[in-house]
Amino acid sequence: MPGYNNPMGESPLEVKVISKRFGLPNSTSLDVYVQHEGYQALRKALAMKPEDVINEVKNSGLRGRGGAGFNTGMKWSFVPKQSAKPKYVVCNADESEPGTCKDRPLMEYDPHQLIEGIIIAGYAIQSHQGFIYIRGEYRYLLDIVDRALAEAYAGGYLGKNIQGSGFDFELCTHTGAGAYECGEETALLNSLEGLRGYPRIKPPFPAVVGLYGGPTVINNVETLSNVPHILLKGADWYSKLGSPKNGGTRLFCLSGHINRPGVYELPMGFPLRRMIEEIGGGVPGGKKLKAVIPGGSSCPVLTADEIDVAMDYDSVAKIGSMLGSGGVIVLDEDACMVKAAGRIMRFYAHESCGWCIPCREGTSWLKHLFDRFHAGGAMADDTDTALDVAYNILGKTLCPLGDAAAMPTISILRKFRHEFEEHVKLGYCPYERTAVTSDK
């Protein structure tokens, strides 16, 4: 459409649920949203018992789209029905995982869908206050989301006595300052409270002791955007869209060495090989595939021989990786895995909050080691040293940032050890040396 700047890819294999309104003229407006089933699910939910709403979401098989993959309805059910303190719903819109860019279009092109999902979550746990915590680098989205919030208030979908139901719910936005660490739910809560974005010790978990000490549900943008469709069309319909125990669709961010990069909405369980070859059009220039990072930079890498896997949480976990945030990064045969490991570690060393010594010191040491490898100055035992450092980070930090740094490192060192050894033997990066020679 003229003037339509949609980052989504287009494929006939897509099953569009949460992206179906993308591309409609003025898709962010309340009028357009209401014309296309908008807020019908909220009306339906308000006529149900809160526990029935939770059960519907639980039975749908919707799992957290932020990376953890926990059953959403189950998470809601952990919130106590009676609480001396207010309950809260927090939308985690701090999308900072390298390779991931699917929450942005959901807020940019269909903010009312997210708002409706948050209100339904609030009703389900009987909360009366919600927050949308938006990544610092996404500040330009504030105007879009705030405008949609103002429309929702004016239309009677937020505030007092929503649609005459007697249910009250307030919702506002809040921006972070660009810290990856605040994507971790307890660090996010600290940031919301005006504290430094350090993670909290768990237990207690946020469902019981969360924001301001009250019971809190924290869900990702994509997770909450699915909720209205589940309530409107039913748990059974939604669960059948995906694979067993992995209901619905997923926004996959396809990037790297691929002919058709973009964000595609596909059923949970869609084969990775077909995603690369049919959706993405394969690797450019007829080059061979070397590796795939299946769910954002924190996930263990897969080799070209491991891509015959269904893209759902359980299937990817069985082969030793994670679906994560859905950021599928494709690397061709000319990619230097030593350089890839270094780039990943540079990010985590920069973003470590410094609270835990294994993460603060370990990510910095790994960054220096990988830089030394790539510069040709590594020693023969540096590969084992890097593995030792990574294992001393894994499972030894308060939040998953340490694991996010260690897991891809371990997988790259194990599966592509020969490349590290080749760098040591030659004293330079063979991939970059070859590229320089061929350019001449």
Secondary structure by P-SEA (a helix, b strand, c coil): cccccccbbbbccccccccccccccccccaaaaaacccaaaaaaaaaccaaaaaaaaaaccccccccccccaaaaaaacccccccccbbbbcccccccccccaaaaaaccaaaaaaaaaaaaaaccccbbbbccccccccaaaaaaaaaaaaaaacccccccccccbbbbbbccccccccccccaaaaaaaaacccccccccccccccccccccbbbbbcaaaaaaaaaaaaccaaaaaaccccccccccbbbbbcccccbbbbbbcccccaaaaaccccccccccccccccccccccbbbbccccccccccaaaaaaacccccccbbbbbcccccaaaaaaaaaaaaaaaccccccccaaaaaaaaaaaaaaaacccccaaaaaaaaaaaaaccccccaaaaaacaaaaaaaaacaaaaaaaaaacccaaaaaaaaaac
